[in-house]
Amino acid sequence: MNKWISLLLLCLSASLALNLYFLSITPNQNLSASSKDKNGKVQLKTSSEPLLNLTFTEHLANQSSQTPPAIDSDNPNHNPSFNQPESNRAELLSQANWWLTEHKVLKLAAFLQSYLKQYPQDMDFLLLEAKLKVETTLLSDAIAHYYDLLRKPMTSAQHNEIEQQIEQLSKNTIKQLRRNYSWDILAMFVEPLLQLEPNNRLYILSLAMAYAELFQEGLMENVLASLEFNDPDAQRIRNIIVAQQISPVNDGSDESDDLDVGETNANLGRPIPLKQFGDQYVVAAQLSSNPVTLLIDTGASVTAISKQYFDNLSNRYKINYLGRFSIGTAGGSIMAPMYQFQALTINHVTVQNLPVVILPMQSIANADGLLGMNFLREFDFKIDQRQSVMFIK
């Protein structure tokens, strides 16, 4: 009897020992059964959350607050980091903002495309996408994208941010284009915005003024039709047409080789020497203290420089990015970025805060860009073709 009792106790002891052994190795077995990525990094699966890369999370926890999160900057499409719960979302947002600040637009665009495909309603990342569009697309299209975002669910703070972005971008751009007489660019900029917000008074008056300055009286009246006829601002715009009919603006088209012989240099202004190449004239200038040669083009509404010249400038001279606009060229309309430079100086005359378009102009052999009417309109000028001199005052 004692023999059977001893045997039973031995079996129970062995069973208890085996159970304790299996309990001790179960977590490791479960972990080894979890998924591993192609680099062998362990990933845990849960029923309610996407995959979380433990190695990635631990690395982020050790990062300095001033160091961008450790995301694969060269290949964001294949990084598992955006398949993760809220704990890593803030780090992704920080990395994406860093890319935007550093103008790494290709990396940011690739990342946002992948992230928003998985999380299409994440408003913080949608706002980043909108800011990226300001950098990379037509400014009017970027503002239209902000209008589209207003239809999505969001917090009141996000709603206010979008409205502020729309107001700031539209007001600042309209102000700059009006100040520098870029009427054709202003018209192309405002036209699609007025379709999105037909009762916006700023859009109505700005587009009507652009049409008036471009001698498009019919288009001007079509735009002003949404206002009362006796609206004082509308009447002031109509007076632009009246003034043009009485005294047309000198656009330099009389750049004369038949100047009045009796007209003195004092009346014409100080002479500026030009270089002649065929029937074209090039003038030496200073763009934010950088020497630049510009081909005089009275048919160009805005001054332009070549992309090659722009790329060679130091970043400290690229003062203020205004956006991308549709620009008419001899080869058709193209999308081009516009920057506001501190100053453009030609001899004794200067225009401060001048918007300049960046164009691919490889065909201009003897100049770095075009001198447009947004500079020349500030002065009285005449060109003496026989002496290759421009008088300006």
C-alpha positions, 0 to 999 in steps of 0.5 A: 500500500505504501508502495502505491502511495509513494508511486502516486506522489511521484507522478503528481510531483512530475506532473507539477514540475512539467506544468511549471516548466511549460508556464515558464516558457509560454511567453517566449513561445508566444513571442517566437510565434509572433510575426517578424519583419524582413529584417528579423525585428519582432512584431506583436499582433493584437486584435484591435491595433495594427502592427507595432515595430518594437525596435522602432518604438524603443529607438524613438524613445531614446532619440533627442527631442531635437533629432528627427525621428528615425524613419527610413528617409530614403524610402518612406514607402517601405517603412513599417513605421506608419502601420502603428497605433497612436503611441508612434503617431506623434513621432511620424507627425514630427518627422513629416513636419521636419521634412516640410521645414527642410523642403524635402518635398519628394520624401514627404510626398511619398510618405503622405501618399502611403500614410493617407492611403491607410488613414485617409481621415487623419486631419493633421496629416491632411493639413500637412498635405495641404501645406505641401501643395502650397510648395509644389502646385499652383497656388490657386489649386493649393487654396482650392484644396484647403476649401475642399478640406473644410468639408471634412470632419475636424476640430474647431481649431483645425477649421480655424487654421484652414480658414486662416490659411485661405485668408492669409494666402489669398490676401498676401498674394493679391496684395503683392500682385496688385502692388507690382501690376501683375494683372494677367497673373492676378486674373488667373490666380483669382478666377478659380477662387471666385468660382469656389466663393462667388460672394467673396468681396476681395475676390470680386474686386481684385478680379474686376481690377485685373480685368480693368487694367487689362482693358477687358471692360466686358469681363470687368462688368460681368464680375462687378454685376454681383455688387450694387451698381453704385458700390463705391469700390466698383465705381473706382474700378470702372474709373480705371477704364475711363482714365485709360481711354483718356490717357493710355498708359505708356508701356514703352511701346514707343521705345523710340529711335525717333526721339525729339531732337530738341528733347534734352537728357534732363527731360528724359532722365539719366541714360543707362547703357544697353547691350544690343544683340540683334533687335534685343537689348540687355541691361546690367542690374543688381538683384538683391546685390547679385549682378544680373543681366536682363533682357528688356521685354515690355511685353512681359508683365513680370520680371523673370530670371532663369532657373539656372541663375536662381539655383546658383544664388545663396538661400539668403537671397531667396527672401519670400516664396509667394507660390506657383502661378500659371505664366504665359510664355512663347511656348504656352502657359507653364507653372512657375514659382515666384519669389519676392526679392529684396530689391532690383536696382538698375543704375540709379533706380530701385524697386523694393520687394519685387516679385520675380518669376523663375522660368526654364529659359535655356534659350536666352543666350545673352541674359539671365532673365527678362526685365518686365513691366512690374519694374518698368511701370514704376518709372518714365522710360524711353529707349534710344535704339540708335545709341543703345541707351535707355533713359529712365527717371 
